[in-house]
């Protein structure tokens, strides 16, 4: 069993240690033994000013404190350590994920900060760059696409090509296609134009599953066929977003930007020059 270690703390205003001799001898020569572990406890003799008590300003309080178990409770003291009411009312808990992110950020930037103004500016610049990268990553994510179907079970798509404008509605059916209240085959006599319009359905494997109603104006048959094709592709995407990848891979989701080039001054057409004559 090790001997007890004592520390005496004396108030600078105290001229004499006012304590009963029996208590001093008990603290100086006594030993406390833990009944469970058998370890010796170190005792500390400390002081507390009792200016507010009847014993006077120069009085001391002497008590033994266990260092092994860190038991600093004084049963004879008139006050007790209690948590502040403000902390109890305004207690908050940090999210573990947020706490982990804060710890990682501190560990990553601890080497940079040394308390100077230059280091603070460098740290602020690094944090701004990290925030900008996070915004870029967030903006690069594809938008969440959902089905857009009206109360009649139809999906709508709008398309354009050259000077032609088309509005297209699709709904589950037997594959009937109507263009400006006319039959599909009668409106587009060329097979190339009909194949052009059916291409999105072939890509999404939905031929014969949807009825198509289209209203188109402006341009010629080729431009109108391209406008209807874009409208059909967009309507299929709104009906079911899973149809988008194959159509996007084949380029059906993008408007064809090619337009007729304007005529130039001194030219027969946009680029054709007048015929050259020797004499």
FIVO-135021 format. One line per 8 residues: number of its first residue (from 1); for each residue x, y, z of N, C-alpha, C, O. Coordinates in steps of 0.2 Angstrom, whole numbers, plus 5000, padded with zeros to 4 digits. Each point is the difference from the previous one (the first is absolute). Example, Ala and Ser with C-alpha at 12.3 -4.5 7.8 and 13.67 -1.06 7.14 Angstrom:
2
1	5066,4972,5039,4996,5006,5000,5004,5006,5000,5005,4999,5003 ~ 4993,5006,4993,5004,5006,5001,4996,5005,5003,5003,5006,5001
# end
This chain:
279
1	5004,4994,5000,4996,5006,5000,5004,5006,5000,5005,5001,5004 ~ 4994,5004,4991,5004,5006,4999,4998,5005,5006,4995,5000,5002 ~ 5010,5004,4999,4998,5005,5005,4996,5006,4997,5000,5000,4994 ~ 4997,5004,5010,4995,5005,4997,5004,5006,4999,5005,5002,5003 ~ 4993,5001,4991,5003,5007,4998,4996,5005,5002,4994,5000,4998 ~ 5008,5005,5005,4996,5006,5002,5003,5006,4997,5006,5001,4999 ~ 4990,5004,4999,5001,5006,4998,4997,5006,5004,4994,4999,5001 ~ 5010,5005,5001,4997,5005,5005,5000,5007,4996,5005,5002,4997
9	4989,5001,5002,4999,5006,4997,4998,5005,5005,4995,4999,5004 ~ 5008,5006,4997,4999,5005,5005,4998,5007,4997,5004,5002,4995 ~ 4991,5001,5007,4998,5006,4998,5006,5006,5002,5002,5000,5005 ~ 4999,5004,4990,5005,5005,5001,4998,5005,5006,5004,5003,5003 ~ 4989,4998,4998,4998,5004,5005,5000,4997,5007,4998,5003,5005 ~ 5003,4990,4995,4999,4997,5006,5007,5000,5004,5005,4998,4997 ~ 4994,5004,5009,5007,5000,5004,5000,4993,5004,5006,4999,5002 ~ 4989,4998,4999,5000,4994,5005,4995,4995,4998,4994,5002,4998
17	5008,4992,5001,4995,4995,4998,4996,4998,5006,5002,4997,5005 ~ 4991,5005,4995,4996,5000,5005,4996,4993,5000,4994,5000,4997 ~ 5009,4995,5005,4997,4993,4999,5001,4996,5007,5006,5001,5003 ~ 4990,4996,4999,5001,4996,5006,5005,4995,4999,5001,4997,4995 ~ 5004,5002,5011,5006,4996,4999,4998,4993,4998,5003,4996,4997 ~ 4991,5001,5006,4998,4993,4999,4999,4999,4993,5001,4995,4997 ~ 4995,5010,4999,4999,4999,4993,5006,5000,4996,5001,4997,4995 ~ 5004,5008,5007,5006,5000,4996,5004,4993,5001,5002,4998,4995
25	4998,5000,5011,5004,4994,5001,4997,4994,4996,5003,4996,4997 ~ 4990,5004,5003,4996,4995,4996,5002,5000,4993,5000,4995,4997 ~ 5000,5011,5000,5002,5001,4993,5007,4998,4998,5001,4998,4995 ~ 5003,5004,5010,5007,5000,4998,5003,4993,5001,5004,4997,4996 ~ 4993,4999,5009,5003,4993,5002,4995,4995,4998,5001,4994,5000 ~ 4993,5008,4997,4995,4994,4999,5001,4998,4993,5003,5003,4996 ~ 4994,4991,5002,5001,4997,4994,4993,4997,4998,4996,4997,5005 ~ 5002,5004,4989,4993,4997,4998,5002,4994,4995,5004,5001,4996
33	4992,4994,5005,5001,4994,4996,4993,4998,4997,4995,5000,5003 ~ 5005,4999,4990,4994,4999,4997,4998,4992,5001,5004,4996,4999 ~ 4990,5003,5003,4998,4993,5002,5000,4996,4994,5000,4994,5001 ~ 4998,5008,4993,4999,4996,4995,5007,4999,4996,5001,4994,4998 ~ 5003,5011,5001,5006,4999,4996,5006,4999,5004,5005,4997,4998 ~ 4995,5006,5008,5006,4999,5004,5005,5006,4998,5006,4999,5003 ~ 4992,5006,4993,5005,5005,4998,5000,5005,5005,4995,5002,5003 ~ 5011,5001,4998,5000,5006,5005,4998,5006,4996,5002,5001,4994
41	4994,5004,5010,4998,5006,4997,5004,5005,5002,5003,5001,5006 ~ 4999,5004,4989,5004,5006,5002,4995,5005,5003,4995,5001,4997 ~ 5007,5002,5008,4996,5005,5003,5003,5007,4998,5006,5001,5000 ~ 4989,5004,4999,5003,5007,4998,4996,5004,5006,4994,5000,5001 ~ 5011,5005,5001,4997,5004,5005,5000,5007,4996,5005,5003,4999 ~ 4989,4999,5000,4999,5007,4997,4996,5005,5004,4998,4998,5006 ~ 5002,5008,4992,4997,5005,5003,4994,5003,4997,5000,5000,4993 ~ 4995,5003,5010,4995,5003,4997,4998,5006,5005,5000,5000,5006
49	5000,5006,4991,4999,5006,5004,4993,5000,5002,4995,4999,4997 ~ 5004,5002,5010,4993,5000,5003,4999,5007,5002,4997,5001,5006 ~ 5004,5004,4990,4998,5007,5002,4993,5001,5001,4998,5004,5004 ~ 4998,4992,4992,4992,5001,5001,4998,4996,5006,4994,5001,5002 ~ 5010,4995,5002,4997,4996,5005,5002,5004,5007,5003,5005,5000 ~ 4995,4992,5005,5001,5003,5007,5007,4999,5002,5002,5003,5006 ~ 5002,4993,4991,5007,4998,5002,5005,5005,4999,5006,5000,5003 ~ 4993,5005,4993,5004,5006,4998,5004,4999,4993,4999,4995,4997
57	5004,5010,5001,5004,5000,4994,5006,4996,5000,5001,4997,4994 ~ 5002,5002,5011,5006,4996,5000,5000,4993,5001,5005,4996,5001 ~ 4988,5001,5000,4999,4993,5001,5002,4996,4994,4999,5002,4995 ~ 5002,4992,5006,5002,4995,4995,4995,4994,5001,4998,4998,5005 ~ 5001,4999,4989,4997,4993,5000,5005,4995,4997,5003,5001,4995 ~ 4997,4994,5009,5005,4994,4999,4996,4994,4999,4996,4998,5004 ~ 5005,4999,4990,4996,4994,4998,5004,4995,4996,5005,5002,4997 ~ 4994,4992,5004,5004,4995,4996,4996,4998,4993,4994,4999,5000
65	5010,5001,4995,4997,4998,4993,5004,4994,4997,5006,5000,5001 ~ 4990,4996,4997,5003,4994,4997,5002,5001,4992,4996,5003,4996 ~ 5010,4996,5003,5003,5002,4993,4999,4994,4996,4999,5001,4994 ~ 5001,4993,5008,4999,4994,4996,4993,5000,4997,5000,4999,4994 ~ 4995,5002,5010,4993,5000,4997,4998,5007,4998,4994,5000,4998 ~ 5010,5005,5003,4998,5006,4998,4994,5003,5003,4995,5002,4997 ~ 5004,4996,5010,4994,5002,5004,5001,5007,5003,5004,5000,5005 ~ 4994,5005,4992,5001,5007,5003,4994,5003,5004,5000,5006,5001
73	4995,4989,5000,4994,5003,5004,5002,5001,5007,5003,4996,5003 ~ 4995,5009,4999,5000,5002,5008,4994,5000,5003,4996,5004,4999 ~ 5002,4991,5005,4994,4999,5003,4998,5006,5005,4995,5002,5001 ~ 5011,5001,5002,4999,5005,5005,4999,5007,4997,4998,5005,5004 ~ 5003,4996,4990,5000,5006,4996,4992,5003,5000,4996,4996,5000 ~ 5004,5010,5001,4993,5003,5000,4997,5001,4992,4994,5001,5000 ~ 5010,4998,4995,4998,5000,4993,5001,4994,4997,5004,4996,5002 ~ 4993,5003,4992,5001,4994,4996,5000,5002,4993,4997,5005,4998
81	5007,4991,4998,5001,5002,4993,4994,4997,4996,4999,4994,5000 ~ 4997,5011,4997,4995,4997,4996,5000,5004,4993,5003,5005,4999 ~ 4995,4991,4996,5000,5003,4993,4996,5006,5000,4995,5001,5003 ~ 5007,5004,4993,4997,5006,4999,4993,4999,4997,4999,4996,4996 ~ 4996,5008,5006,4993,4999,4997,5000,5002,4993,4996,4998,4996 ~ 5009,5007,5002,5000,5002,4993,5002,4994,4996,4997,4999,4994 ~ 5008,4997,5008,5002,4995,4996,4995,4994,4999,4999,4997,4995 ~ 4997,5002,5011,4995,4995,4999,4994,5002,4996,4998,4996,4996
89	5001,5011,5004,4994,5002,4995,5002,5000,4993,4996,4999,4996 ~ 5011,5003,5003,5002,5001,4993,5005,4995,4998,5004,5001,4996 ~ 4995,4993,5006,5004,4994,4998,4999,4998,4993,4994,5000,4998 ~ 5011,4999,4998,4999,4998,4993,5005,4994,4999,5005,5000,5004 ~ 4993,4996,4991,5004,4994,4999,5003,5001,4992,4995,5001,4996 ~ 5011,4998,5003,5003,5001,4993,4999,4993,4997,5001,4995,5002 ~ 4997,5006,4991,4999,4994,4996,5006,4996,5000,5005,5003,4998 ~ 4996,4991,5003,5006,4996,4999,5003,5001,4993,5007,5001,5000
97	4989,4999,4995,5003,5002,4993,5003,5006,5000,5006,5001,4997 ~ 4991,5004,5006,5003,5007,5000,5006,5001,5004,5005,5003,4998 ~ 4995,4993,5008,5005,5000,5004,5006,4997,4997,5006,5003,5000 ~ 4993,4992,4996,5006,4996,4997,5003,5005,4994,5006,5000,4999 ~ 4989,5003,4998,5002,5005,4994,5005,5006,5003,5005,5002,4997 ~ 4992,5000,5009,5004,5006,5003,5007,4997,5002,5005,5004,5000 ~ 4995,4990,5003,5007,4998,5003,5004,4999,4994,5006,5001,5000 ~ 4992,4996,4994,5004,4999,4994,5002,5006,4998,5006,5001,4997
105	4990,5004,5003,5002,5007,4997,5005,5003,5004,5005,5003,4998 ~ 4995,4996,5009,5005,5003,5004,5006,4996,5000,5006,5003,5000 ~ 4994,4991,4999,5006,4996,4999,5004,5002,4994,5006,4999,4999 ~ 4990,5002,4995,5003,5002,4994,5003,5006,5000,5005,5001,4996 ~ 4992,5004,5008,5003,5007,4999,5004,5002,5006,5002,5006,5001 ~ 4999,4989,5004,5004,5002,5006,5007,5002,4999,5003,5005,5003 ~ 5000,4992,4992,5007,5002,4998,5001,5007,4997,5005,5003,5001 ~ 4989,5000,4997,5001,5006,4996,4999,5006,5005,5003,5005,4999
113	4993,4994,5007,4999,5005,5004,5005,5001,5006,5001,4995,5003 ~ 5002,5011,4997,5005,5001,5005,4999,5006,5004,5004,5002,5004 ~ 4990,5001,4995,4998,5006,5004,5001,5006,4997,4998,5006,5002 ~ 5006,4994,4992,5001,5007,4997,4995,5002,4995,4995,4996,4999 ~ 5005,5010,4999,4995,5002,4995,5000,4997,4994,4995,4999,4996 ~ 5011,5000,5001,5001,4996,4994,4997,4993,5000,4997,4998,4995 ~ 5004,4999,5011,4998,4993,5000,4992,5000,5000,4997,4996,4997 ~ 5000,5009,5006,4993,5000,5001,4997,5002,4993,4995,4997,4998
121	5008,5007,4998,4998,5002,4993,5001,4993,4996,4995,4999,4995 ~ 5010,4998,5005,5001,4994,4996,4995,4995,5002,4998,4996,4996 ~ 5000,5003,5011,4995,4995,5002,4994,5002,4997,4996,4996,4998 ~ 5002,5011,5002,4993,5002,4997,5000,4998,4993,4995,4998,4997 ~ 5011,5004,4999,5000,4998,4993,4999,4993,4999,4996,4998,4995 ~ 5007,4997,5009,4999,4993,4999,4993,4998,5001,4997,4996,4996 ~ 5000,5007,5009,4993,4998,5002,4995,5002,4994,4995,4997,4998 ~ 5007,5009,4999,4995,5003,4995,5001,4995,4993,4995,4999,4997
129	5011,4999,5002,5001,4995,4994,4997,4993,5002,4997,4998,4995 ~ 5003,5000,5011,4997,4994,5001,4992,5000,5000,4997,4996,4997 ~ 5000,5010,5005,4993,5001,4999,4998,5001,4993,4995,4997,4998 ~ 5009,5006,4998,4999,5001,4993,5000,4993,4996,4996,4998,4996 ~ 5009,4998,5006,5000,4993,4997,4994,4996,5002,4997,4996,4996 ~ 5001,5005,5011,4994,4996,5002,4994,5002,4996,4995,4996,4998 ~ 5004,5011,5000,4995,5003,4996,5000,4997,4993,4995,4998,4997 ~ 5011,5001,5000,5001,4998,4994,4997,4992,4999,4997,4998,4996
137	5005,4998,5009,4998,4993,5000,4993,5000,5001,4997,4996,4997 ~ 5000,5008,5007,4992,5000,5001,4997,5002,4994,4995,4997,4998 ~ 5008,5008,4998,4996,5002,4994,5001,4995,4994,4997,5000,4995 ~ 5009,4996,5006,5001,4995,4994,4996,4994,5001,4999,4996,4995 ~ 4997,5003,5010,4996,4994,5001,4994,5001,4995,4997,5006,5000 ~ 5001,4989,4997,4994,5000,4995,4994,5002,5004,4999,4997,5006 ~ 4996,5006,4991,4994,5002,5004,4996,4993,5001,5000,4996,4995 ~ 4996,5004,5010,4995,4995,5001,4994,5000,4995,4996,5005,5001
145	5003,4991,4995,4995,5000,4995,4994,4996,5003,5001,4994,5002 ~ 4993,5008,4997,4994,4997,5002,4995,5000,4994,5000,5004,4996 ~ 4995,4991,5005,4995,5000,4994,4995,5006,5001,4999,5002,5005 ~ 4999,5001,4989,4996,5006,5000,4994,4997,4995,5000,5001,4994 ~ 4995,4997,5009,4994,4998,4997,4994,5004,5002,4999,5001,5006 ~ 4997,5001,4989,4994,5004,5002,4994,4996,5003,5001,4994,5000 ~ 4993,5009,5001,4995,4996,5003,4997,4995,4995,4996,4996,5002 ~ 5005,5005,4991,4997,4996,4995,5005,4994,4998,4999,4996,4996
153	5007,5004,5008,5005,4994,4999,5004,5002,4994,5003,4995,4997 ~ 4998,5011,5001,5004,5002,4994,5007,5003,5003,5000,5003,5005 ~ 5005,4997,4991,5006,5003,5001,5001,5005,4994,4999,4998,4994 ~ 5004,5008,5007,5000,5005,4995,5008,5001,4998,5004,5000,5005 ~ 4997,5001,4989,5007,5002,4998,4999,5005,4994,4996,5000,4996 ~ 5009,5005,5004,5000,5005,4995,5007,5000,4996,5005,4999,5003 ~ 4994,5001,4990,5006,4999,4996,5000,5005,4995,4995,5003,4998 ~ 5012,4998,4999,5000,5005,4994,5006,4998,4996,5005,4997,5002
161	4995,5005,4992,5005,4998,4995,4999,5005,4994,4995,5001,4997 ~ 5011,5003,5002,5000,5005,4995,4995,5006,5002,5000,5002,5005 ~ 4994,4999,4991,4995,5004,5002,4994,4997,5002,4995,5003,5001 ~ 5005,4990,5000,4994,4997,5002,4999,4999,5007,5005,4999,5004 ~ 4989,5001,4999,4999,5000,5007,4995,4994,5001,4995,5000,4996 ~ 5006,4996,5008,4995,4994,5001,4999,4999,5008,5004,5001,5004 ~ 4989,4998,4997,4998,4998,5007,4997,4993,5000,4996,4998,4995 ~ 5007,4998,5009,4998,4992,5000,4998,4998,5007,5002,5002,5005
169	4992,4994,4994,4998,4996,5006,5000,4993,4999,4998,4998,4995 ~ 5004,4998,5010,5000,4993,5000,4996,4997,5005,5000,5003,5006 ~ 4997,4991,4993,4996,4997,5006,5000,4992,4998,5000,4999,4994 ~ 5000,4997,5011,5000,4993,4998,4994,4998,4995,4994,5002,5001 ~ 5008,4994,4994,4995,4998,4995,5003,4995,4996,5004,4995,5002 ~ 4993,5005,4991,5002,4994,4996,5005,5003,4994,5001,4996,4996 ~ 5002,5010,5005,5005,5002,4995,4997,5004,4995,5004,5001,4995 ~ 4990,5002,5006,4997,5004,4994,5004,5007,5001,5000,5003,5005
177	5001,5000,4989,5004,5007,5000,4995,5004,4995,4999,4998,4994 ~ 5000,5008,5009,4996,5005,4996,5004,5006,5000,5002,5003,5005 ~ 4998,5000,4989,5004,5007,4999,4995,5005,4997,4998,4999,4995 ~ 5001,5006,5009,4995,5005,4997,4993,4997,4998,4998,5002,4995 ~ 5000,4994,5009,4993,4996,4999,5000,4996,4993,4995,4999,4998 ~ 5011,4999,5000,5001,4996,4994,5004,4994,5002,5003,4999,5005 ~ 4996,4995,4991,5003,4994,5001,5008,5001,4999,5002,5004,4996 ~ 5002,4993,5008,5007,5000,5000,5003,4999,4993,5004,5004,4997
185	4993,4990,5000,5003,4998,4993,4998,5005,4995,5003,5002,4995 ~ 4991,5001,5005,4997,5005,4995,5004,5007,5001,5000,5003,4995 ~ 5002,4999,5011,5003,5006,5001,5007,5000,4997,5002,5005,4997 ~ 5002,4990,5005,5007,4999,4998,5000,4995,4994,5001,4994,5002 ~ 4999,5007,4992,5000,4995,4995,5007,4997,4999,5001,4994,4998 ~ 5005,5009,5004,5006,4997,5000,5002,4996,5006,4998,5002,5005 ~ 5004,4992,4993,5002,4995,5006,5005,5003,5004,5001,4998,5006 ~ 5004,5006,4991,5006,5002,5005,4997,5005,5005,5002,5000,5006
193	4993,5004,4993,4997,5004,5005,4996,4996,5005,5001,5002,5006 ~ 4996,4993,4992,4996,4996,5005,5006,4996,5004,4999,4999,5007 ~ 5006,4998,4990,5005,4997,5004,5003,5005,5005,5002,4998,5006 ~ 4999,5008,4992,5003,5006,5004,4996,5001,5006,5002,5001,5006 ~ 4991,4999,4994,4996,5001,5005,4999,4994,5005,5000,5001,5006 ~ 5001,4993,4991,4999,4994,5005,5007,4998,5003,5000,4995,5004 ~ 5005,5008,4995,5007,4999,5002,5000,5000,5008,5003,4995,5003 ~ 4994,5010,5001,5000,5000,5007,4997,4994,5003,5002,4997,5005
201	4992,5000,4992,4996,4995,5002,5004,4993,4999,5000,4996,5004 ~ 5004,5004,4991,5004,4994,4998,5006,5000,5005,5002,4994,5003 ~ 5001,5011,4999,5005,5001,5005,4998,4998,5007,5004,4996,5003 ~ 4990,5006,4999,4998,4998,5007,4995,4994,5000,4998,4998,5005 ~ 5002,4999,4989,4996,4993,4999,4993,5001,5003,4997,4996,5004 ~ 5000,5009,4993,4993,5002,5002,4995,5000,4994,4995,5003,5000 ~ 5007,4994,4994,4996,5000,4994,4994,4996,5002,5000,4995,5002 ~ 4994,5008,4996,4993,4997,5001,4998,5001,5007,4994,4997,5001
209	5009,5006,5003,4998,5001,5007,4996,5007,5002,4997,5000,5005 ~ 5005,5005,4990,4997,5006,5002,4996,5003,4993,5003,4999,4995 ~ 4992,5005,5007,4997,5003,4994,5003,5007,5000,5001,5003,5006 ~ 5000,5000,4988,5003,5007,5000,4995,5004,4996,4997,4999,4995 ~ 5002,5007,5008,4997,5006,4997,5004,5006,4999,5003,5002,5006 ~ 4998,5000,4988,5005,5006,4999,4997,5005,4996,4996,4999,4996 ~ 5005,5007,5006,4998,5006,4996,5007,5004,4998,5004,5002,5005 ~ 4997,4999,4989,5006,5003,4997,4998,5005,4995,4995,5000,4997
217	5009,5005,5003,5000,5006,4995,5006,5003,4999,5005,4999,5003 ~ 4996,5004,4991,5006,5003,4997,5004,4995,4997,5000,4994,5002 ~ 5005,5009,4994,5005,4995,4996,4997,4996,4995,4994,5000,4999 ~ 5010,4995,4999,4998,4995,4995,4999,4993,5004,5000,5000,5006 ~ 4999,4995,4990,4999,4993,5003,5006,4998,5004,5000,4997,5005 ~ 5006,5004,4992,5006,4998,5004,5001,5004,5006,5001,4996,5005 ~ 4998,5010,4995,5000,5004,5007,4995,4998,5004,5001,4999,5006 ~ 4993,4999,4992,4994,4998,5004,5002,4993,5003,4998,4999,5006
225	5005,4997,4990,5001,4993,5002,5005,5001,5006,5000,4996,5005 ~ 5006,5008,4994,5005,5001,5006,4997,5003,5006,5001,4998,5006 ~ 4994,5007,4993,4997,5003,5006,4995,4994,5004,5001,5000,5006 ~ 4996,4996,4990,4996,4995,5003,5004,4995,5004,4998,4998,5005 ~ 5008,5000,4992,5004,4995,5003,5003,5003,5007,5000,4996,5005 ~ 5002,5010,4995,5002,5003,5006,4994,5000,5005,5002,4999,5006 ~ 4992,5003,4992,4995,5000,5005,4998,4993,5003,4998,5000,5005 ~ 5002,4995,4990,4999,4993,5003,5005,4998,5005,4998,4997,5005
233	5009,5005,4993,5005,4998,5005,4999,5003,5007,5001,4997,5005 ~ 4997,5009,4995,4999,5004,5006,4994,4997,5004,5000,5000,5006 ~ 4995,4999,4990,4994,4997,5003,5001,4993,5003,4998,4999,5006 ~ 5006,4997,4991,5002,4994,5003,5004,5000,5006,4999,4997,5005 ~ 5005,5008,4995,5004,5001,5006,4996,5002,5006,5001,4998,5006 ~ 4994,5007,4993,4996,5002,5005,4995,4994,5003,4998,5000,5005 ~ 5000,4996,4990,4996,4995,5002,5004,4995,5005,4997,4997,5005 ~ 5009,5001,4993,5004,4996,5004,5007,5002,4999,5003,4999,4994
241	5001,5003,5011,5007,5003,4999,5005,4994,4999,5005,5002,4997 ~ 4993,4992,5003,5004,4994,4999,5001,5000,4992,5005,4996,4998 ~ 4991,5007,4998,5001,5000,4993,5005,5005,4998,5002,4999,4994 ~ 5000,5005,5010,5005,5005,4998,5007,4998,4997,5002,5002,4995 ~ 5001,4993,5009,5007,4998,4998,5001,4998,4993,5004,5002,4996 ~ 4992,4993,5002,5001,4998,4993,4999,5005,4994,5003,5001,4995 ~ 4992,5003,5007,4998,5006,4995,5006,5005,5000,5001,5003,4995 ~ 5001,4999,5011,5006,5005,5001,5006,4997,4996,5004,5004,4997
249	4997,4990,5004,5006,4997,4997,5000,5000,4992,5005,5002,4997 ~ 4989,4998,5000,4999,5000,4993,4999,5008,4998,5000,5001,4994 ~ 5000,5003,5010,4999,5007,4998,4993,5003,4999,4999,5005,4997 ~ 4996,4991,5006,4993,5002,4998,4998,5005,5005,4994,5003,4999 ~ 5009,4999,5007,4998,5005,5005,5003,5007,4998,4998,5004,5004 ~ 5006,4997,4991,5003,5006,4998,4996,5003,4994,4999,4996,4995 ~ 5000,5010,5005,4997,5004,4994,5006,5000,4995,5005,5002,5002 ~ 4993,4997,4992,5005,5001,4994,5001,5008,4999,4995,5003,4998
257	5011,4999,5003,5000,5008,4999,5001,5002,4993,5001,5006,4999 ~ 4999,4990,4996,5002,5002,4994,4994,5004,4997,4994,4998,5000 ~ 5007,5007,4997,4995,5005,4997,5003,5002,4993,5005,4999,4998 ~ 4990,5004,4998,5002,5002,4993,5004,5006,5001,4998,5005,5004 ~ 5007,4995,4993,5005,5006,5000,4997,5006,4996,4998,4999,4994 ~ 5003,5007,5008,4997,5006,4997,5004,5001,4993,5006,4998,5000 ~ 4991,5005,4996,5003,5003,4993,5004,5005,5002,4999,5005,5004 ~ 5007,4995,4992,5005,5006,5001,4999,5005,4994,4998,4998,4994
265	5004,5008,5007,5001,5005,4995,5005,4998,4995,5006,4998,5002 ~ 4992,5002,4991,5005,4999,4995,5000,4992,4999,5004,4998,4995 ~ 4992,4998,5008,5000,4993,4999,4993,4998,4997,4995,5004,5002 ~ 5005,4991,4995,4994,4997,4997,4995,4998,5006,4994,5001,5001 ~ 5010,4995,5003,4996,4997,5007,5005,5002,5005,5003,5005,5001 ~ 4997,4990,5004,5004,5001,5006,5008,5000,4998,5004,5005,5003 ~ 4998,4991,4993,5007,4999,4998,5001,5000,4993,5006,5001,4997 ~ 4989,4998,4999,5001,4999,4993,5001,5007,4996,4997,5004,5001
273	5009,4996,4995,5001,5006,4997,4997,5000,4993,4998,4995,4997 ~ 5001,5011,5000,4998,5000,4993,5004,4997,4995,5006,5000,5001 ~ 4992,4998,4994,5004,4997,4995,5005,5005,4997,4998,5006,4998 ~ 5008,4992,5001,5005,5004,4997,5000,5000,4993,4999,4994,4997 ~ 5001,5012,4999,5000,5000,4993,5006,5004,4998,5002,5005,5003 ~ 5001,4992,4992,5007,5003,4997,4998,5007,4997,5004,5005,5002 ~ 4991,4996,4994,4999,5006,4997,4993,5002,5001,4998,5005,4997
# end
